[in-house]
Amino acid sequence: MDVKIDILEKREEVDDGRGHVDYVDYYNNVWATPIDLYGEEIYDALNAKLENTIIFEVRYCKKVKTLRAHCKKYVVRYEGELYDLYHVSLKKNEKTTALLKANRQS
C-alpha cells in the first residue's frame, strides 16, 4: 500500500429545479496500491468500453464492506481525478484485502 486515496459518496441534489451531483467525504486517506489491468481483464474492459479502468487494492474493513453492497454510490479520488466505482471484490476470497475496480470519469 503506497498511495493514499479518498472515497467519496455521491449525493444527487436539486437546486432551483436543476439536479446536480455533490460528493461528500466517506473514507479519507485510505492506503491503497493501484494495479493496472492485465491479460484477459484488459480485453474485457475494452469490450465494455471501460478503457480508463484502474484497480485499487485496499485493506478490508467495515467501510469497505458497505462499499461492496452499494458500490455505484461511491467514487474514488486519486491524484486529483475522480473514478466511478463499479465493482468491489475480495482478493483471493479472504477478508484481509479488497479490490476496488473503478473507471475514470470523462
Buried (B, 14 or more C-beta within 10 A) or exposed (E): EEEEBBBBBBEEEEEEEEEEEEBEEBBEEBEBEBBEBEEEBEEEBEEEEBEBBBBBBBEBEEEBEBBBEEBEBBBBBBEEEBBBBBBBEBBEEEEEBBBBBBBBEE
